[in-house]
Amino acid sequence: MINPNDVNLIIFDMDGTIIPSLPIVFEGIKRAFNKLNWPVTFTPEEINRFFGITTASTKGSLYEFITPPHSQLSPEQVREKVRDEYTGVFRDLAQTYPGVKETLATLRRRGYKLAQYTNAAIVYFDAVMSSLDIRPYFDYVECIEENHLTKPELVRKIQALFDNPGTAIVGDRVHDIEAARETGALPIGALYGYGGDEPKQADLTINKFDDLLQIFDRRLPVFEKILDAINENKQKDRPFIVGVNGIDGAGKTMFAGALETYLKSKGFPTQLIHIDDFHNPKAIRYAGPDEADNYYDKSFNLDLIIDKFLNPIYRDKSLSLKLKTLDLQTDDYTNERTYNIKPETIVIFEGVFLFRRDLAPYIDLKVFLNILFVESKKRAVVRDPQAYVEKYDVKYLPAQQKYLTLYPPDQIADIFIDNSNWEYPRLKNL
């Protein structure tokens, strides 16, 4: 099987993958038949078998099936009558499967090239694209009726347009799986579509469209790199501490949470620790005249972290603790945290200033998420209250500059990651 991490181009079928087309086509047929004063003598389930088969020809097709015996109209003419209804039907009924647009947008942010191919007729294809406004999500679209290529031939054409990258094909019918296998692509079967058991023949399957975000997650190669380092360096008789560090807004909390989920999926017990849970009260944090120095020197109770966590982990090789931590809004110790750490636990310790000499000796694997200061401020505008944003130039970024100067992460970190696009982190060689 092709490793999903090697995929950079994803080609999608349309009917039963992007859109639930059966109700729409059936409604188009009903409207056309109503104008012809013909009864509809078949059910949606009976025409389902024709989906995924080209409509460029009418022989043996849906239109030959639905044309009444002794009709004065040929299947070709019936087809055109039905197609005439598509614009109105799509305007009234068209919708994608849940999560399609959001998932496509996310995949594009993650750097994937997206293409759409289909057996559908051009008029139908154009109606889908325009009524659902999904054309902007794709880097390339084409339907077979435009060129009469087979699906494998069309896949090869699309691959060549993008310099033959690693490719995946997502569809709900066996034709999509066969096209993937013939072109060296990764077949992914959409179980929610119209193919019945056919999608189960694919290498991977999805139960809903946004399951693709778990398959095509650009963080996975980074997590695999971290896991390799854990497996190589972890001792069986004590916990292993991974430190996830970066400046404000680097994405530490999100990254650490995703890393924990990944490690759990691999069978590792984990414990996530946030340095933000160990803030000092305001009387200490704001005691000095310089805001940047206050942030760097007085924000966190390092003695508590070392005495209650890091030392016991190393000394006792396990820890079971309930602790009251500071609520930043009330400035009271009312937040309760529970920590359970055993020798086999992977501890993920995330936060700012982790590689300083007080803490660094306790961290087994140092992971640094790098972003520029301008990106830090940009993310702050989206994430933080205005009062915090206004302090970036006088408090947060000067403190981070001091830290980066004292402890250059490109010299200290074991794994250095460009996290400028948090959807697409990139490993950097040190």
Legacy VTK file of the C-alpha trace (Angstrom):
# vtk DataFile Version 3.0
C-alpha trace
ASCII
DATASET POLYDATA
POINTS 430 float
0.000 0.000 0.000
1.172 3.520 -0.748
1.968 5.422 2.439
-0.530 8.307 2.769
2.410 10.444 3.897
3.770 10.164 0.350
0.586 11.519 -1.238
0.534 15.076 -2.583
-2.309 14.827 -5.132
-5.839 13.691 -4.228
-8.327 12.967 -7.023
-12.015 12.774 -6.125
-14.926 11.062 -7.787
-18.091 13.158 -7.614
-21.355 11.183 -7.346
-21.505 9.346 -4.034
-18.241 10.907 -2.893
-18.667 14.686 -3.019
-22.431 14.914 -3.492
-25.416 12.652 -2.734
-26.528 12.723 -6.347
-29.225 10.037 -6.404
-32.047 12.249 -5.035
-31.081 15.015 -7.465
-31.008 12.827 -10.567
-34.240 11.126 -9.548
-35.915 14.500 -9.104
-34.673 15.584 -12.542
-36.197 12.466 -14.050
-39.494 13.050 -12.243
-39.726 16.628 -13.497
-38.926 15.620 -17.062
-41.419 12.747 -16.963
-44.077 15.033 -15.503
-43.736 17.366 -18.499
-43.996 14.377 -20.814
-47.023 13.050 -18.883
-45.161 9.810 -18.208
-45.499 7.855 -14.970
-42.372 7.074 -12.984
-42.431 3.295 -12.665
-39.040 2.776 -11.006
-37.494 3.675 -7.652
-34.302 5.513 -6.743
-32.836 2.209 -5.582
-33.397 0.688 -9.023
-31.404 3.401 -10.787
-28.611 3.441 -8.205
-26.689 0.756 -10.108
-26.088 3.158 -12.988
-24.172 5.651 -10.871
-20.451 5.672 -11.555
-21.037 4.554 -15.148
-20.490 7.047 -17.931
-23.560 8.670 -19.442
-21.748 9.629 -22.645
-23.473 6.674 -24.293
-27.105 5.699 -23.762
-26.697 2.034 -24.670
-27.111 -0.070 -21.558
-27.307 3.120 -19.524
-29.664 4.762 -17.105
-31.537 6.416 -19.963
-32.128 3.201 -21.828
-33.444 1.727 -18.571
-35.889 4.559 -17.800
-37.230 5.106 -21.348
-40.718 3.559 -21.439
-41.368 0.765 -23.915
-42.895 1.971 -27.193
-41.830 5.561 -26.404
-41.724 7.901 -29.372
-38.559 9.383 -27.844
-35.205 7.663 -28.040
-33.055 7.180 -24.929
-30.828 9.967 -26.265
-33.806 12.346 -26.391
-34.941 11.286 -22.913
-31.448 11.999 -21.657
-31.606 15.549 -23.035
-35.046 16.115 -21.489
-33.678 15.101 -18.086
-30.552 17.210 -18.486
-32.719 20.232 -19.232
-33.997 19.954 -15.652
-30.590 19.893 -13.953
-30.173 23.637 -13.486
-33.470 23.983 -11.655
-33.068 20.781 -9.674
-29.596 21.695 -8.495
-30.752 25.189 -7.571
-33.508 23.691 -5.439
-31.907 20.577 -3.951
-28.168 20.369 -4.440
-25.897 19.915 -1.456
-22.608 18.279 -0.690
-22.100 15.567 1.861
-21.469 17.010 5.361
-18.038 18.540 5.847
-16.986 18.511 2.190
-16.133 22.183 1.782
-14.444 22.459 5.171
-12.398 19.322 4.507
-11.332 20.423 1.031
-10.295 23.828 2.400
-8.237 22.182 5.132
-6.544 19.805 2.693
-5.568 22.768 0.535
-4.079 24.531 3.569
-2.108 21.370 4.226
-0.530 21.715 0.804
-2.340 18.999 -1.147
-3.253 19.411 -4.799
-6.913 18.508 -5.317
-8.537 17.325 -8.548
-12.049 16.272 -9.509
-12.851 13.658 -12.159
-16.189 12.149 -13.047
-18.105 10.035 -15.551
-20.906 12.599 -15.488
-22.031 14.598 -18.490
-20.630 18.090 -18.985
-23.996 19.774 -18.399
-24.452 17.841 -15.160
-20.868 18.510 -14.077
-21.211 22.243 -14.729
-24.481 22.323 -12.776
-22.780 20.708 -9.788
-19.806 23.066 -9.854
-21.860 26.250 -10.228
-24.774 25.484 -7.915
-22.587 24.220 -5.074
-19.790 26.750 -5.660
-17.091 24.122 -5.158
-14.916 24.755 -8.211
-12.505 27.039 -6.242
-11.583 24.149 -3.947
-9.999 22.182 -6.797
-6.767 22.756 -8.665
-8.086 20.841 -11.665
-11.448 19.433 -12.776
-12.456 17.353 -15.781
-15.230 14.990 -16.781
-14.832 12.055 -19.116
-17.400 13.349 -21.595
-14.979 16.162 -22.488
-12.392 13.768 -23.944
-13.807 10.209 -23.810
-10.829 8.958 -21.829
-11.183 6.029 -19.486
-10.845 6.771 -15.785
-7.276 5.378 -15.627
-6.343 7.459 -18.673
-7.799 10.565 -17.082
-5.938 9.842 -13.838
-2.659 9.569 -15.760
-3.407 12.861 -17.506
-4.017 14.607 -14.172
-0.920 13.050 -12.621
1.209 14.291 -15.516
-0.168 17.818 -15.119
1.202 17.837 -11.544
4.533 16.145 -12.374
3.409 12.679 -11.293
3.281 13.088 -7.508
2.150 10.435 -5.062
-1.583 10.173 -5.700
-4.730 9.017 -3.914
-8.133 8.438 -5.509
-11.262 8.779 -3.397
-14.445 7.195 -4.725
-17.389 4.978 -3.894
-17.317 2.526 -6.789
-15.050 -0.297 -7.913
-14.181 1.719 -11.056
-12.349 4.242 -8.862
-10.464 1.489 -7.048
-9.460 -0.114 -10.339
-8.329 3.257 -11.712
-6.155 3.750 -8.618
-4.558 0.326 -8.894
-3.853 0.754 -12.610
-2.134 4.095 -12.052
-0.129 3.352 -8.902
-2.400 5.484 -6.744
-3.757 4.857 -3.255
-7.445 3.797 -3.463
-9.712 5.151 -0.729
-13.290 3.862 -0.617
-16.187 6.076 0.453
-18.456 3.721 2.397
-21.237 6.300 2.645
-21.753 6.469 -1.149
-23.621 4.323 -3.653
-21.184 1.462 -4.129
-22.517 -0.927 -1.492
-19.646 -3.262 -0.556
-17.479 -2.143 -3.480
-15.513 0.501 -1.520
-14.351 -2.170 0.936
-11.959 -3.390 -1.756
-9.922 -0.184 -1.380
-6.728 -0.012 0.671
-8.347 2.492 3.030
-11.980 3.412 3.653
-13.812 6.405 5.092
-17.211 6.459 6.789
-17.636 10.202 6.306
-15.862 12.741 4.160
-13.913 14.484 6.906
-12.269 11.167 7.841
-9.791 12.194 5.146
-8.298 14.678 7.593
-7.064 11.800 9.743
-5.530 10.048 6.729
-3.941 13.135 5.198
-2.474 14.890 8.223
0.810 16.631 7.432
1.780 16.342 11.094
2.016 12.558 10.910
5.571 12.424 9.481
6.637 14.770 12.288
4.921 12.614 14.900
6.561 9.530 13.405
9.960 11.231 13.732
9.231 11.951 17.395
8.046 8.387 17.973
11.231 7.018 16.389
13.279 9.150 18.798
11.197 7.941 21.755
11.617 4.301 20.800
15.339 4.794 20.328
15.984 6.594 23.604
13.330 5.645 26.149
14.432 3.492 29.077
11.924 0.887 30.226
12.248 1.684 33.923
11.316 5.384 33.863
9.005 7.869 32.115
10.182 9.740 29.039
9.687 13.512 28.855
9.102 15.249 25.520
9.397 19.025 25.749
7.370 20.980 23.154
8.658 24.534 23.043
8.250 27.662 20.921
7.532 31.355 21.220
4.069 32.701 21.988
1.601 31.656 19.308
3.844 28.936 17.871
1.083 26.335 18.230
2.531 24.421 21.172
-0.730 23.519 22.887
-2.418 22.312 19.704
0.668 20.391 18.603
1.139 18.762 22.014
-2.509 17.709 22.152
-2.325 16.176 18.676
0.932 14.443 19.553
-0.676 12.952 22.650
-3.587 11.638 20.550
-1.128 10.105 18.097
0.938 8.416 20.819
-2.197 7.030 22.447
-3.235 5.577 19.082
0.091 3.730 19.098
-0.629 2.242 22.516
1.472 4.558 24.707
0.182 5.840 28.061
0.645 9.606 28.135
0.491 12.578 30.479
0.198 16.116 29.130
1.587 18.925 31.288
1.134 22.617 30.438
3.550 25.127 31.905
0.665 27.620 31.847
-0.865 25.667 34.754
2.028 26.848 36.917
1.696 30.605 36.713
2.629 32.639 39.748
-0.041 34.961 41.181
-0.191 38.569 39.962
1.671 39.911 42.979
4.727 37.970 41.853
4.251 38.153 38.067
4.030 41.946 38.051
6.509 42.708 40.838
9.245 44.289 38.708
9.311 47.472 36.599
10.201 45.779 33.298
7.326 43.801 31.735
9.581 41.647 29.554
11.779 40.678 32.492
8.698 39.957 34.579
7.383 37.644 31.873
10.643 35.780 31.520
11.729 35.616 35.183
8.531 35.718 37.249
5.658 34.225 35.229
6.053 30.597 36.301
6.714 28.762 39.537
9.704 26.770 38.320
10.515 25.497 41.802
7.066 23.921 42.026
7.442 22.271 38.620
10.830 20.851 39.553
9.968 19.819 43.115
6.524 18.365 42.438
7.059 16.923 38.959
10.432 16.738 37.361
12.463 15.579 40.352
9.923 12.949 41.465
9.655 11.623 37.912
13.403 11.106 37.781
13.833 10.013 41.391
10.777 7.800 41.874
10.077 6.945 38.225
6.359 7.463 38.835
3.987 10.114 40.131
0.404 10.303 41.340
-0.664 13.793 42.276
-3.663 16.094 42.572
-2.752 19.738 42.532
-4.549 23.070 42.805
-3.308 25.436 40.124
-3.848 29.128 39.514
-6.939 30.441 37.766
-5.583 33.429 35.852
-8.952 35.155 35.791
-9.578 35.054 39.543
-5.920 34.857 40.654
-6.938 32.032 43.004
-5.737 28.439 43.210
-9.023 26.829 42.237
-8.172 24.762 39.137
-7.598 21.132 40.045
-5.305 18.965 37.953
-4.661 15.235 38.304
-1.408 13.652 37.171
-0.716 9.917 36.914
2.698 8.945 35.617
4.195 5.456 35.512
7.539 4.189 34.200
6.005 3.459 30.795
4.387 6.916 30.455
5.338 9.421 27.776
5.139 12.847 29.414
4.457 15.718 27.008
5.568 18.949 28.653
4.590 22.015 26.617
5.091 25.722 27.051
7.383 28.716 26.696
10.961 28.924 27.991
11.316 25.155 28.469
14.932 24.867 27.383
16.309 27.185 30.057
18.939 25.619 32.263
16.511 25.073 35.181
14.270 22.745 33.160
16.262 21.449 30.198
18.178 18.709 32.076
14.896 16.935 32.831
13.679 16.896 29.216
14.636 13.763 27.268
13.561 14.982 23.828
13.463 18.680 22.962
11.038 19.689 20.200
11.000 23.306 19.019
8.205 24.841 16.933
9.613 27.778 15.014
7.653 30.777 13.727
8.643 34.357 13.007
7.771 37.152 15.421
5.505 38.724 12.787
3.552 35.467 12.601
3.330 35.369 16.394
1.688 38.796 16.418
-0.623 37.854 13.555
-1.878 34.828 15.473
-2.240 36.891 18.626
-4.630 39.245 16.850
-6.863 36.281 16.039
-6.499 34.464 19.350
-5.932 36.942 22.177
-7.816 39.880 23.687
-6.661 43.293 22.489
-5.033 44.046 25.844
-2.650 41.120 25.322
-1.946 42.014 21.703
-0.890 45.517 22.733
1.769 44.040 25.041
3.486 41.915 22.411
6.102 44.512 21.490
6.937 45.495 25.062
6.471 42.250 26.951
6.092 38.948 25.122
8.381 39.288 22.129
11.263 41.024 23.971
11.165 38.237 26.573
11.208 35.644 23.807
14.135 37.405 22.136
16.061 37.222 25.397
15.267 33.516 25.720
16.212 32.696 22.121
19.496 34.530 22.527
20.373 32.722 25.753
19.188 29.315 24.545
19.327 29.138 20.730
16.835 26.415 19.802
18.682 25.442 16.632
21.586 24.437 18.874
19.599 22.926 21.750
16.574 21.252 20.180
16.668 17.620 19.082
13.846 18.192 16.588
13.364 21.594 14.960
10.078 22.233 13.150
8.998 25.101 10.933
5.434 25.641 12.177
4.679 28.734 10.086
1.750 26.774 8.663
0.445 24.773 11.592
-1.502 22.598 9.149
1.748 21.708 7.386
4.696 21.584 9.834
8.063 20.885 8.219
11.048 19.163 9.778
14.323 21.086 9.501
17.792 19.607 9.563
19.917 20.897 12.442
LINES 1 431
430 0 1 2 3 4 5 6 7 8 9 10 11 12 13 14 15 16 17 18 19 20 21 22 23 24 25 26 27 28 29 30 31 32 33 34 35 36 37 38 39 40 41 42 43 44 45 46 47 48 49 50 51 52 53 54 55 56 57 58 59 60 61 62 63 64 65 66 67 68 69 70 71 72 73 74 75 76 77 78 79 80 81 82 83 84 85 86 87 88 89 90 91 92 93 94 95 96 97 98 99 100 101 102 103 104 105 106 107 108 109 110 111 112 113 114 115 116 117 118 119 120 121 122 123 124 125 126 127 128 129 130 131 132 133 134 135 136 137 138 139 140 141 142 143 144 145 146 147 148 149 150 151 152 153 154 155 156 157 158 159 160 161 162 163 164 165 166 167 168 169 170 171 172 173 174 175 176 177 178 179 180 181 182 183 184 185 186 187 188 189 190 191 192 193 194 195 196 197 198 199 200 201 202 203 204 205 206 207 208 209 210 211 212 213 214 215 216 217 218 219 220 221 222 223 224 225 226 227 228 229 230 231 232 233 234 235 236 237 238 239 240 241 242 243 244 245 246 247 248 249 250 251 252 253 254 255 256 257 258 259 260 261 262 263 264 265 266 267 268 269 270 271 272 273 274 275 276 277 278 279 280 281 282 283 284 285 286 287 288 289 290 291 292 293 294 295 296 297 298 299 300 301 302 303 304 305 306 307 308 309 310 311 312 313 314 315 316 317 318 319 320 321 322 323 324 325 326 327 328 329 330 331 332 333 334 335 336 337 338 339 340 341 342 343 344 345 346 347 348 349 350 351 352 353 354 355 356 357 358 359 360 361 362 363 364 365 366 367 368 369 370 371 372 373 374 375 376 377 378 379 380 381 382 383 384 385 386 387 388 389 390 391 392 393 394 395 396 397 398 399 400 401 402 403 404 405 406 407 408 409 410 411 412 413 414 415 416 417 418 419 420 421 422 423 424 425 426 427 428 429
